[in-house]
Amino acid sequence: MQVIHINVERGNGIEEVISNNYVLYLNLDNQLIIEQNKQESIMGNNDIVLILPDTKVTLKKENALFVCLEIDQETMNTIFPNKRFRFLCDSTMDKSDNYILLCQHLTKYIQYYYENNPYRNAILAKQAYEILIFLVSNFSIGEVASEENDITKQLVDYIEKNYKNDISLKQISSDFYMTPPYFSKFFKTQMGTTFYKYLMSVRLQHAIKLLLETENNVLKVAMDSGFPNAESFYRYFQETYDMTPMEYRKKHQLKIEEKKKKQEKDRIDVMEYLGIKETEKAISEDILCIDCIDRKPTDRFWAKHVNIHELQTLQDVQMREQLKELQMHMKYKYARVFFYDDHSDKEEAVDFLRELNLLMWFVIDYRIIEDIDQLCHYLKKMLSNFSNRTSIDTVRLWRFELVYNTMFDDKKVGEYWIAYNKIQSVLDHFGCEQLICAGISLSNMKSVQNFYNKSSDSITEYSLQTFQSEPYAFVNEDGELSVVRTTDGGYLRNRILTLQQNVPAFMEKDNKPYITGWSDTLLTYSVLNDSCFRGAEIIKNIIDCAGYVKAVAPKMSLDLMYPIKQHGKILIGADGLISKHGIKKPSFYSYSFMNRIGDEYLTKDNHSIVFAHRQNYQIVCHNCKRLSYRYYLEEQNLDLNHYVDYFDDLEPIRLKYQFENMKDGEYLVKIRVMSQEKGSVQDEFKKMGLVNELYIHPNDIHYLQQTSIPSLQLKKITVKNGKATFELELPANAFAHLHFVYQF
């Protein structure tokens, strides 16, 4: 049985359709508008929309070339027994790398569908199952309510599943634990017709499909549709359609031939279109061309601030030493800490941060304000104190942020701006920067929209807007709010693009958000935080976000900032850049590599970003792998012994660079690579053969500190006529810094 049925269409006009199957629309050319439940999805090239069963939709076609892929509901029930999924899959409403991957899956299926391959059916079935697993793993937002609460659906599913069999009233009533007389009455009440009439209508619908789509004789059509014999089929068919099955087939034959001709033309259009797209993709991924003349100032948006959270943690001597080490390499501008009105040790901690050339960024959490007037009184007193101890000029460079991450309504927005204005009046007295708002989560786009829409009359100007980013999304289905774990490898960038696309009020203020903290896991601790993957992922997200944000920073900077009770282990899975014992993790080196770059930006692609400083050039690149569905299934209880199973693949990649307009001469290339084979603390620790819970001597810690560093390799290249090429092979989840040093 074919799992996914394909229909290619090109045309204009408006059409209403409904199907009892899941339907995927893949638009290839021009514009297709799909309207369902009073909501429009305006589809451009390569947009995808999934329609749930029994949903009436209106198609508005503007010379659109699109493919309709219908997923057989009966097969879905067989593959996923006792499960009925809800999906949220609309690339016009949300940005996600998952849509790119889904498009690739669908494109493969379409190509296989039209190939004359002796193993075509087997290949199609395999690809179809991959599509279904991908949909369930990445676009499912839960299951439909239990079938026990939907008796009508139970009846429909039962008959759809068994219509080919000899279903008797006695059998079906027994399966539903009823007597035949009671079941007959119950069925008619639920379905509006008798059991036998409904069964015959289902069989006739399947028979019509076979009559029109196959060349089978009438007897085979009858038997394949559940009729006991040809005579019974003839009788019911004539009673319903007032003609014989053969007359019906002949009448519609001309339409079928016209449809086949149209489909053949559309098939050629689709194959040509897909062929063009494949060529373009192959060229764009082969090589990164670098014009050494086209330069822009580098924006070090990844080093704007460091999250310290609690000033009192700086009482710890080890914490101070690690923060010094971090600042020496990263050169952050601001130290972002939470503000409380009961700090007794604020002066000493602030003085220490000033010694590290860090400006203060105080975060006021609206949720914990008990008395706004008391808070303002303390704030004024503190600013007066530091203005006299240091200088008013220093205090005026400090930042203050009022965060409120909530589901906004008119009342909450109004109360927030009252507090905002009171705090702002204190800052105005000292000539400080404008108060920053509002630390909302990008996961809850509806809340972001409400904040901007309802704030339009409260305040006209505010300088900087901050957001948080977590790897989940709030989904509103039928008035119910649920949280869905995102499986999008590029969710950080795509959340930002979704913000820019769906919140016009934000775009009116500023088109680049300030991400004060981001994480890639739902858990406080994850073994992947200590892995090479984490470092490669940081590089990937920095490259993804370049040009889209004012700043982005991890939520936590040091493992020491986590609860002491977790610190018995060498590696605890926290997302700090340095472990408790002062071992630099791969995530540390990802930021260290980014801070080795020049002051001029050249270009980037999916895997690399390129900078320059005079005649020298720097490339930071990665081979970050996509997490597999198994990772998301086991995220709450990851096992390093199954590390290889947590990724879709672990293949190396070859990166190629073509330099243009480069100064002629010799260049020394310094290649620093962090990989599982060399430098990753997690993997170096495994090589030692130690169990994480065991005590190890300080000398062993020193060994780990010395071995957990990137590998270094030196090469030479010669530039002639301003041109040079360079290639690098990166293992899975490795990342690298390439430094091209001109030899005078």
Solvent accessible surface area in square Angstrom, and as a share of the most:
residue,aa,sasa,rsa
1,M,155,0.69
2,Q,60,0.27
3,V,6,0.03
4,I,0,0.00
5,H,58,0.26
6,I,17,0.09
7,N,40,0.20
8,V,2,0.01
9,E,37,0.16
10,R,63,0.23
11,G,20,0.20
12,N,105,0.54
13,G,37,0.36
14,I,127,0.65
15,E,66,0.30
16,E,106,0.48
17,V,41,0.23
18,I,113,0.57
19,S,27,0.17
20,N,83,0.43
21,N,20,0.10
22,Y,10,0.04
23,V,9,0.05
24,L,0,0.00
25,Y,9,0.03
26,L,0,0.00
27,N,0,0.00
28,L,1,0.00
29,D,43,0.22
30,N,62,0.32
31,Q,63,0.28
32,L,0,0.00
33,I,20,0.10
34,I,0,0.00
35,E,56,0.25
36,Q,38,0.17
37,N,127,0.65
38,K,199,0.84
39,Q,97,0.43
40,E,71,0.32
41,S,2,0.01
42,I,96,0.49
43,M,1,0.00
44,G,31,0.30
45,N,76,0.39
46,N,58,0.30
47,D,29,0.15
48,I,0,0.00
49,V,1,0.00
50,L,12,0.06
51,I,6,0.03
52,L,57,0.28
53,P,28,0.18
54,D,92,0.48
55,T,24,0.14
56,K,125,0.53
57,V,3,0.02
58,T,25,0.14
59,L,3,0.01
60,K,54,0.23
61,K,25,0.11
62,E,91,0.41
63,N,69,0.35
64,A,0,0.00
65,L,3,0.01
66,F,0,0.00
67,V,0,0.00
68,C,21,0.12
69,L,0,0.00
70,E,47,0.21
71,I,1,0.01
72,D,24,0.12
73,Q,22,0.10
74,E,44,0.20
75,T,15,0.09
76,M,10,0.05
77,N,47,0.24
78,T,102,0.59
79,I,54,0.27
80,F,33,0.14
81,P,80,0.50
82,N,145,0.74
83,K,90,0.38
84,R,39,0.14
85,F,18,0.08
86,R,63,0.23
87,F,12,0.05
88,L,83,0.41
89,C,5,0.03
90,D,16,0.08
91,S,12,0.08
92,T,24,0.14
93,M,70,0.31
94,D,43,0.22
95,K,72,0.31
96,S,18,0.11
97,D,25,0.13
98,N,5,0.03
99,Y,21,0.08
100,I,100,0.51
101,L,48,0.24
102,L,0,0.00
103,C,21,0.13
104,Q,66,0.30
105,H,41,0.18
106,L,0,0.00
107,T,20,0.12
108,K,98,0.42
109,Y,1,0.00
110,I,0,0.00
111,Q,33,0.15
112,Y,61,0.23
113,Y,45,0.17
114,Y,47,0.18
115,E,72,0.32
116,N,159,0.81
117,N,52,0.27
118,P,123,0.77
119,Y,153,0.58
120,R,66,0.24
121,N,115,0.59
122,A,67,0.52
123,I,52,0.26
124,L,7,0.04
125,A,35,0.27
126,K,130,0.55
127,Q,9,0.04
128,A,1,0.00
129,Y,91,0.35
130,E,62,0.28
131,I,0,0.00
132,L,1,0.01
133,I,81,0.41
134,F,21,0.09
135,L,3,0.02
136,V,33,0.19
137,S,38,0.25
138,N,27,0.14
139,F,13,0.05
140,S,26,0.16
141,I,17,0.08
142,G,32,0.31
143,E,81,0.36
144,V,53,0.30
145,A,69,0.53
146,S,57,0.37
147,E,56,0.25
148,E,138,0.62
149,N,121,0.62
150,D,48,0.25
151,I,50,0.26
152,T,53,0.31
153,K,35,0.15
154,Q,45,0.20
155,L,0,0.00
156,V,46,0.27
157,D,25,0.13
158,Y,41,0.16
159,I,0,0.00
160,E,38,0.17
161,K,146,0.62
162,N,31,0.16
163,Y,11,0.04
164,K,103,0.43
165,N,83,0.43
166,D,138,0.71
167,I,10,0.05
168,S,45,0.29
169,L,38,0.19
170,K,156,0.66
171,Q,91,0.40
172,I,0,0.00
173,S,1,0.01
174,S,66,0.43
175,D,61,0.32
176,F,29,0.12
177,Y,206,0.78
178,M,42,0.19
179,T,84,0.49
180,P,51,0.32
181,P,102,0.64
182,Y,129,0.49
183,F,0,0.00
184,S,42,0.27
185,K,151,0.64
186,F,40,0.17
187,F,0,0.00
188,K,113,0.48
189,T,105,0.61
190,Q,67,0.30
191,M,41,0.18
192,G,65,0.62
193,T,35,0.20
194,T,54,0.31
195,F,7,0.03
196,Y,112,0.43
197,K,141,0.60
198,Y,44,0.17
199,L,2,0.01
200,M,22,0.10
201,S,49,0.32
202,V,18,0.11
203,R,12,0.05
204,L,7,0.03
205,Q,109,0.49
206,H,45,0.20
207,A,0,0.00
208,I,22,0.11
209,K,88,0.37
210,L,45,0.22
211,L,1,0.01
212,L,44,0.22
213,E,123,0.55
214,T,46,0.27
215,E,165,0.74
216,N,37,0.19
217,N,99,0.51
218,V,17,0.10
219,L,99,0.49
220,K,101,0.43
221,V,0,0.00
222,A,0,0.00
223,M,98,0.44
224,D,49,0.25
225,S,0,0.00
226,G,8,0.08
227,F,3,0.01
228,P,88,0.55
229,N,63,0.32
230,A,20,0.16
231,E,120,0.54
232,S,10,0.06
233,F,0,0.00
234,Y,75,0.29
235,R,124,0.45
236,Y,68,0.26
237,F,0,0.00
238,Q,84,0.37
239,E,126,0.56
240,T,79,0.46
241,Y,57,0.22
242,D,130,0.68
243,M,44,0.19
244,T,32,0.19
245,P,0,0.00
246,M,89,0.40
247,E,93,0.42
248,Y,26,0.10
249,R,28,0.10
250,K,163,0.69
251,K,131,0.56
252,H,37,0.17
253,Q,69,0.31
254,L,123,0.61
255,K,132,0.56
256,I,22,0.11
257,E,70,0.32
258,E,99,0.44
259,K,111,0.47
260,K,109,0.46
261,K,149,0.63
262,K,92,0.39
263,Q,56,0.25
264,E,80,0.36
265,K,123,0.52
266,D,4,0.02
267,R,63,0.23
268,I,77,0.39
269,D,31,0.16
270,V,0,0.00
271,M,58,0.26
272,E,104,0.47
273,Y,28,0.11
274,L,7,0.03
275,G,33,0.32
276,I,102,0.52
277,K,71,0.30
278,E,82,0.37
279,T,79,0.46
280,E,94,0.42
281,K,91,0.38
282,A,58,0.45
283,I,119,0.60
284,S,79,0.51
285,E,113,0.51
286,D,85,0.44
287,I,64,0.33
288,L,16,0.08
289,C,81,0.49
290,I,1,0.00
291,D,61,0.32
292,C,4,0.02
293,I,122,0.62
294,D,82,0.43
295,R,69,0.25
296,K,122,0.52
297,P,121,0.76
298,T,25,0.15
299,D,73,0.38
300,R,83,0.30
301,F,7,0.03
302,W,3,0.01
303,A,9,0.07
304,K,58,0.24
305,H,2,0.01
306,V,4,0.03
307,N,4,0.02
308,I,1,0.00
309,H,42,0.19
310,E,51,0.23
311,L,1,0.00
312,Q,104,0.46
313,T,35,0.20
314,L,1,0.00
315,Q,122,0.54
316,D,64,0.33
317,V,112,0.64
318,Q,73,0.33
319,M,6,0.03
320,R,51,0.19
321,E,96,0.43
322,Q,11,0.05
323,L,2,0.01
324,K,90,0.38
325,E,54,0.24
326,L,0,0.00
327,Q,16,0.07
328,M,120,0.53
329,H,61,0.27
330,M,2,0.01
331,K,149,0.63
332,Y,12,0.05
333,K,106,0.45
334,Y,6,0.02
335,A,0,0.00
336,R,17,0.06
337,V,0,0.00
338,F,46,0.19
339,F,4,0.02
340,Y,67,0.25
341,D,54,0.28
342,D,112,0.58
343,H,25,0.11
344,S,116,0.75
345,D,28,0.15
346,K,7,0.03
347,E,73,0.33
348,E,109,0.49
349,A,4,0.03
350,V,0,0.00
351,D,36,0.19
352,F,8,0.03
353,L,0,0.00
354,R,92,0.34
355,E,131,0.59
356,L,23,0.11
357,N,129,0.66
358,L,3,0.02
359,L,36,0.18
360,M,0,0.00
361,W,0,0.00
362,F,0,0.00
363,V,0,0.00
364,I,2,0.01
365,D,32,0.17
366,Y,41,0.15
367,R,144,0.53
368,I,90,0.46
369,I,34,0.17
370,E,176,0.79
371,D,70,0.36
372,I,32,0.16
373,D,87,0.45
374,Q,106,0.47
375,L,14,0.07
376,C,15,0.09
377,H,129,0.57
378,Y,46,0.17
379,L,0,0.00
380,K,94,0.40
381,K,135,0.57
382,M,10,0.04
383,L,0,0.00
384,S,45,0.29
385,N,52,0.27
386,F,1,0.00
387,S,18,0.12
388,N,127,0.65
389,R,107,0.39
390,T,35,0.20
391,S,43,0.28
392,I,58,0.29
393,D,94,0.49
394,T,28,0.16
395,V,0,0.00
396,R,104,0.38
397,L,93,0.46
398,W,1,0.00
399,R,43,0.16
400,F,1,0.00
401,E,0,0.00
402,L,0,0.00
403,V,12,0.07
404,Y,19,0.07
405,N,54,0.27
406,T,14,0.08
407,M,74,0.33
408,F,6,0.02
409,D,64,0.33
410,D,101,0.53
411,K,142,0.60
412,K,63,0.27
413,V,3,0.02
414,G,32,0.31
415,E,71,0.32
416,Y,0,0.00
417,W,7,0.02
418,I,104,0.53
419,A,6,0.04
420,Y,1,0.00
421,N,75,0.38
422,K,80,0.34
423,I,0,0.00
424,Q,23,0.10
425,S,67,0.43
426,V,15,0.09
427,L,0,0.00
428,D,89,0.46
429,H,122,0.55
430,F,19,0.08
431,G,41,0.39
432,C,14,0.08
433,E,68,0.30
434,Q,54,0.24
435,L,0,0.00
436,I,3,0.02
437,C,1,0.00
438,A,3,0.02
439,G,1,0.01
440,I,2,0.01
441,S,3,0.02
442,L,0,0.00
443,S,1,0.01
444,N,8,0.04
445,M,22,0.10
446,K,111,0.47
447,S,0,0.00
448,V,0,0.00
449,Q,48,0.21
450,N,27,0.14
451,F,1,0.01
452,Y,9,0.03
453,N,94,0.48
454,K,74,0.31
455,S,3,0.02
456,S,75,0.48
457,D,140,0.72
458,S,48,0.31
459,I,27,0.14
460,T,106,0.61
461,E,121,0.54
462,Y,15,0.06
463,S,67,0.43
464,L,15,0.07
465,Q,6,0.03
466,T,1,0.00
467,F,1,0.00
468,Q,42,0.19
469,S,0,0.00
470,E,15,0.07
471,P,1,0.01
472,Y,53,0.20
473,A,24,0.19
474,F,65,0.27
475,V,11,0.06
476,N,92,0.47
477,E,40,0.18
478,D,142,0.74
479,G,70,0.67
480,E,133,0.60
481,L,81,0.40
482,S,39,0.25
483,V,86,0.50
484,V,33,0.19
485,R,51,0.19
486,T,29,0.17
487,T,9,0.05
488,D,9,0.04
489,G,33,0.32
490,G,0,0.00
491,Y,15,0.06
492,L,0,0.00
493,R,42,0.15
494,N,7,0.03
495,R,27,0.10
496,I,0,0.00
497,L,41,0.20
498,T,4,0.02
499,L,0,0.00
500,Q,39,0.17
501,Q,78,0.35
502,N,42,0.22
503,V,1,0.01
504,P,90,0.57
505,A,24,0.18
506,F,1,0.00
507,M,77,0.34
508,E,145,0.65
509,K,74,0.31
510,D,34,0.18
511,N,71,0.36
512,K,78,0.33
513,P,1,0.00
514,Y,5,0.02
515,I,0,0.00
516,T,1,0.01
517,G,4,0.04
518,W,4,0.01
519,S,14,0.09
520,D,18,0.09
521,T,13,0.07
522,L,76,0.38
523,L,49,0.24
524,T,76,0.44
525,Y,56,0.21
526,S,9,0.06
527,V,45,0.26
528,L,9,0.04
529,N,4,0.02
530,D,3,0.02
531,S,1,0.01
532,C,0,0.00
533,F,6,0.03
534,R,2,0.01
535,G,0,0.00
536,A,0,0.00
537,E,16,0.07
538,I,1,0.00
539,I,0,0.00
540,K,33,0.14
541,N,3,0.01
542,I,4,0.02
543,I,2,0.01
544,D,9,0.05
545,C,0,0.00
546,A,14,0.11
547,G,55,0.53
548,Y,73,0.28
549,V,3,0.02
550,K,61,0.26
551,A,1,0.00
552,V,6,0.03
553,A,3,0.02
554,P,9,0.06
555,K,58,0.24
556,M,31,0.14
557,S,3,0.02
558,L,0,0.00
559,D,2,0.01
560,L,15,0.07
561,M,29,0.13
562,Y,25,0.09
563,P,71,0.45
564,I,132,0.67
565,K,174,0.74
566,Q,63,0.28
567,H,10,0.05
568,G,69,0.66
569,K,79,0.33
570,I,11,0.05
571,L,13,0.06
572,I,21,0.11
573,G,3,0.03
574,A,0,0.00
575,D,12,0.06
576,G,0,0.00
577,L,1,0.00
578,I,2,0.01
579,S,1,0.00
580,K,59,0.25
581,H,52,0.23
582,G,23,0.22
583,I,0,0.00
584,K,46,0.19
585,K,0,0.00
586,P,0,0.00
587,S,1,0.01
588,F,2,0.01
589,Y,22,0.08
590,S,0,0.00
591,Y,5,0.02
592,S,8,0.05
593,F,2,0.01
594,M,0,0.00
595,N,31,0.16
596,R,112,0.41
597,I,8,0.04
598,G,6,0.06
599,D,76,0.39
600,E,52,0.23
601,Y,50,0.19
602,L,15,0.08
603,T,34,0.20
604,K,62,0.26
605,D,53,0.28
606,N,103,0.53
607,H,61,0.27
608,S,1,0.01
609,I,2,0.01
610,V,0,0.00
611,F,4,0.02
612,A,0,0.00
613,H,73,0.33
614,R,175,0.64
615,Q,62,0.28
616,N,38,0.19
617,Y,6,0.02
618,Q,6,0.03
619,I,0,0.00
620,V,0,0.00
621,C,0,0.00
622,H,3,0.02
623,N,3,0.01
624,C,21,0.13
625,K,20,0.08
626,R,50,0.18
627,L,21,0.11
628,S,9,0.06
629,Y,123,0.47
630,R,74,0.27
631,Y,5,0.02
632,Y,48,0.18
633,L,137,0.68
634,E,48,0.21
635,E,6,0.03
636,Q,134,0.59
637,N,127,0.65
638,L,26,0.13
639,D,54,0.28
640,L,49,0.25
641,N,129,0.66
642,H,67,0.30
643,Y,15,0.06
644,V,92,0.53
645,D,56,0.29
646,Y,1,0.00
647,F,10,0.04
648,D,81,0.42
649,D,60,0.31
650,L,59,0.30
651,E,112,0.50
652,P,67,0.42
653,I,38,0.19
654,R,123,0.45
655,L,18,0.09
656,K,74,0.31
657,Y,3,0.01
658,Q,33,0.15
659,F,0,0.00
660,E,52,0.23
661,N,78,0.40
662,M,5,0.02
663,K,89,0.38
664,D,72,0.38
665,G,23,0.22
666,E,73,0.33
667,Y,0,0.00
668,L,39,0.19
669,V,0,0.00
670,K,61,0.26
671,I,3,0.02
672,R,46,0.17
673,V,23,0.13
674,M,0,0.00
675,S,6,0.04
676,Q,47,0.21
677,E,111,0.50
678,K,80,0.34
679,G,0,0.00
680,S,0,0.00
681,V,0,0.00
682,Q,10,0.05
683,D,16,0.08
684,E,14,0.06
685,F,11,0.04
686,K,102,0.43
687,K,123,0.52
688,M,57,0.25
689,G,63,0.61
690,L,55,0.27
691,V,86,0.49
692,N,38,0.20
693,E,110,0.49
694,L,100,0.50
695,Y,181,0.69
696,I,13,0.07
697,H,93,0.42
698,P,83,0.52
699,N,106,0.54
700,D,51,0.26
701,I,18,0.09
702,H,103,0.46
703,Y,113,0.43
704,L,0,0.00
705,Q,62,0.28
706,Q,101,0.45
707,T,27,0.16
708,S,1,0.01
709,I,75,0.38
710,P,22,0.14
711,S,38,0.25
712,L,102,0.51
713,Q,99,0.44
714,L,99,0.49
715,K,87,0.37
716,K,138,0.58
717,I,25,0.12
718,T,69,0.40
719,V,2,0.01
720,K,144,0.61
721,N,135,0.69
722,G,10,0.10
723,K,105,0.45
724,A,10,0.08
725,T,84,0.49
726,F,13,0.06
727,E,81,0.36
728,L,20,0.10
729,E,92,0.41
730,L,0,0.00
731,P,44,0.27
732,A,11,0.08
733,N,0,0.00
734,A,0,0.00
735,F,0,0.00
736,A,0,0.00
737,H,1,0.01
738,L,0,0.00
739,H,43,0.19
740,F,0,0.00
741,V,31,0.18
742,Y,28,0.11
743,Q,68,0.30
744,F,198,0.83
